[in-house]
């Protein structure tokens, strides 16, 4: 049975909410990373401008896949209306078009092989604001009155002509005032948006229990890592995760010595239930760090450990798994030749350290960023995740302050045209002279 190392405490009491939208604004694309059928993909749901109307869905593959077809099923939560289709997972996907009949909460069911994920989302459509109505209405009325005034004046009727001209001026004035003050008026909620929350204090962190199935996996055999999310104040499943960095949850699994590394994105299989399939190539103790975020709450990190039995197997090469490094070193990916550079070369605890890595041309965005740096202390009690600084050119660059002296294991990740590259490094951090 997996042993939980730490669970974030809930400091604020709040009622758990039902599955919520992961779209941010009307018309915005929804991007959700998933680890499914042994592949790392990102599901893209294009924003729609009208209902009934088309909903376009594509599956972006970030690793070489062969003929991976993903079943799609979109169901309206309000009336149960369901449409189905299929999508091919490729680096540059062709989007499948499905027809949605109404705005509001929906569920996207993905199926690949014998795995299934259900992603809650909302179809949002912009509403015309009252300001737009006043602007265009005022200009339209002004134009009609102005034309009427000109015609009346031409007929030598100055009184009515002046009245019509005054009305036209009033219409233009109203439109102009709305333009000036429109920025101070909040836009109307889009059609299909969730009701405004009455929880003023925000939601508490989720209580998370992780376990493996089977309880003691064997090296070389597939197992499932599961996470159950519970609201501590109600006991109900937490089903209001918000997409952060294009995923409902990020899970990083490493062996104690750092020679095994996986960065995966579990599937939501039921309300408050996440799971991902893995395979470890060696026996020993493993650490799992999960990053997630509830709507109306802050980012949350949960850690756990589990033990793998059996005997060592050939290195795992599927998914984002990596080849073994030297004794006690993080895993290194086959074909990686660039060496990370540190400035200063000997990092000092509590002071910024810059880490750079040369990359090939054609690096593409993955999880909303061009690069990721994942850091773990040797004992696993500390975990950090930072993003690339937006450095132009063929390199990725990070800045990070190590909290304490000691030995840290780290992995740099970026995506090329056809794969996710993982580059490991070990960092020995010294104490500040003033400590």
DAFEN-V293564 format. One line per field, one symbol per residue. phi: phi as a letter, one per 30 degrees, with the letter a starting at -180 (. if undefined). psi: psi as a letter, one per 40 degrees, with the letter a starting at -180 (. if undefined). burial: 1 if it has 24 or more other ideal C-beta (glycine too) atoms within 12 Angstrom, else 0. A space follows every 50 residues. Layout:
phi=???
psi=???
burial=???
This chain:
phi=.dcddabddccbdaddcdebdcdcbdiddcbbdbcbhibcbbdccddcca beadbcbbbcccbebcidccdbbcbdddbidbbbabbcdbdbddddcccc cadjdbbcccbbiccbbbcdabdcbdcddddddddddddddddddddddd ddddcibddeddddddddddddddddddedcddccddddddjddeddcdd dicddddbbcacbddbdceicdbcccbccbdddbidddbbdcdbhiadac bccbdedidcbbcbbdddcaeibbabcbbccbdkdbcbcccaaddibcdb cbbabacccicdcdedbdicdbddcdeicddbdeidcdcdccbddcdcei cdbcbbbdbddjdcdbhibdabbcbbdedidcbbbbcddiddjcacbbbb cddbdkcbcbbcbaccdbaccbbcacbcccddddd
psi=hihhdihhihehhihiiihiieidiheiihhhiihhfeihihhhhiiiei iiiihhhihhheihihfhhhhhhhhhddeehhiiaiihhidgihhhhihi eiiahihhhhhhbeihihhiihhhhiihiddddddddddddddddddddd ddddefgdddddddddddddddddddddddedeehiiihiheiiihiegd eiiiiihhhiiihidgiiheiiihhihhhihdedeihhffhihhffidih hhhiideeehhhhihihheihehiiihihieiiahihhhhhihiheaiih hhiiiihhaaiiiihheiaeiiiiaiheiiiihhehdihihihidgihhe ihhhhihhiiiehihhfeieihhhhhideedhhihiiiefhiagiihihi hhdiiahihihhhihadeihhhhiihhhhiiide.
burial=01001111010001011011111001011111111111111111111100 10001111111110100111111111100000101111111010110101 11111111111100111111111111000010011001101100110110 00000000000001101100110110010000000000011111000000 00111111111100001010011111111111000011111111111111 11111111111111111110111111111111111111111111111001 11111111000000111111111110001111100101010100001110 00111110100011111011111111110101111111000000111101 01000011111111110011111111101000000
